[in-house]
Amino acid sequence: VVFIGRNEPRKGLPVLLGAWPDVHARTGARLRLVGADPLSVRWLARRQRFDLEGVDLLGGLSEDELTIELQRASLLVAPSLGGESFGMVLTRAFACATPVVASDIEGYAQVAVHGETGILVPPGDAQALGTAVVELLQDEERRRALGLAARAAAEPYSWERIGRQLLAIYERLA
């Protein structure tokens, strides 16, 4: 399971870390934290008494390494609490055919379709987040179907398509 983001309140990392011990105990899955400074995550865990068993602190990765993580992942978790204008991290996962469990916030709900490309849960609800993650991890057929739908949903956001649209706009302007 992959999380991509900084350790800042709006990204919802404490919600995920609060849910993780139960997810790990029930599934044996590993959580791979990308982007969050490992030292700040350890400090957060110490302050809030989060158990980091089954958590890999990867820190910053190159674009290629991030793509590999997403391609290997069973799912992406995006527990943001708000303030996301667009679900870029979701579309990145979708391009890798990786389904998501994400907060049902405006920026994510515009990109993800609940039940089609992933599962949307109430923001800040660690129990709902954990339950959704466990359900997807235990249902490979559903996870694969969501991943395929996610890949199709990412197509409008591909650089190839966007590049063609921009080129057409520039040609009209020229």
N, C-alpha and C positions, 0 to 999 in steps of 0.2 A: 504494500500500500504506500503510495507516494503523497507527500504534502509538499507543495512548492510555495514558498513565501518567506517574508521576513518575520522575525519575532516582534511583532507590534500588535497592539490590542485589536485593531480592526480585522486582522487576518484570522483570529479565532484559534490560535494555537493552543491556548489553555483549555478550550473546550475539547479539542482533539486529544490532548494529553490526559484530560480527565476521563475520557471515554476509553482510552487505549488499554489500560490493564485488563478490562473485561473482554475487549475484542481479542487481545493477545491470548488470554487464558482460554477462550472458547474456540479459537481458530489456529493458534500457533503462528499467525502471520507476523511479519516484521513491518514496522513503520519506518520509512526512509524519508527523513526530513531534508529537503533541499532548499538552500537559500538562507535559512536561518543560521545565524552565527552559533556554532556549537557551544561556545562559552556562555552566551546569553541564554541558551536553552537549558544548560546545566544549572545556571543561576535561577532561572524560572522554576525549574523542577525542585530545586532545594527550597526556595521560598514558599512554594505552594504544595510541597510534599507530593510531587508527582513521581511515580515509579517509571523509570526509563528502561525497564526490562523489555526487550524486543524492539527497541528504538535505535536506529542508526542515524547518527548526526553527520550528514555529508557536507554541510556548508555549501559554498558556491560551487557550481559546476559549469563547465563549458556548454555551449549550445549542443554539441554532439553528445556529450555525456548525459545531458538532460533528456535528449531524445531517446537514448538507450534506456535510461531509467523508466521513462514512460512506456516504451515498447515492452519492457519486461514486467511492468506492473500489472497486477490484477485490477487495480482501480486507483483513481486519484481522489483524494479527499480535500475538499475546499470548504472549511468551516467558517468562512468570513462572517463577520457580524454586520457588515454594511460598508458603504463607501466605495463599492466596486462599480465603476461606471460601465464596464464591459468585462465579460468573463474570458479574457485572453488566456488565462491559465487553463480554462476549460476547453477552449478551441485547440489549444496545443495538445492536450490529452486526446481530444477527439481525433485529431489528425493521426494519432498513433493507434487508433481503434481502442482506446482505453476509456471505459465508462467512468462516471463520476458519482460520488456522493457529495452533494454541495448544499450549502445553506440556501434557503428559498428567499433570496434577496433580489432586488430589482436587476442589478447588473448580471447576475447569473441566470435568473429566470428568463431573461431575454435571449439567452443562448441555449440553455439546457431545457429539454422538455421532460418533465417528470414522467417516469415510467417508460420513456422511449430512448433516451440517451444516458440516463442515470436516475438517481433518486435525489429529490430535493427535500430537505428537512428544515424545521423551524430553526432560525439562527439562535445560537447560544444554548441549544438543547443537547447536552452531551449524551443523554440516554437515547434520544431519537437518532442521533448521529451514529452511535455505537451499534444500535440495533440494525440500522440500514447497512452499515459496513459488514456486519456479521452475516446478514441475510444474503448480500451479494457474494461474499466470499464462499458461502456454502452452496451457492447455486451457479455452477459453472456455465450451464446452458443459458441461463438468463443473462449472465455477465457477458458471454460471447455475443448474444443477440443485441444487447445494449451497446457493446463495443462496435459492432458493425453499423448500427444505426448512428452512433456517434461519428464514425468515420464519414458516413454519407452527409451528416449535418455539417461537417467541417468544410466540405467542398466549396461553399460560397466564400469562405474566408481564405482560400488558398492563394498564395502569392502569384501563382500562374494566372488565376482568374482576375485577381485585383490588378496585376500588371497589364493584362489585356484591356481592362476597363480604363486604367489610367492612360495607356497609350492612345486609346480611342478618343479620350477627352482632349489630350494634347494635340492630336491630329486635327480635331474639330476646331480647336482654338488657333492652331497655326494656319 
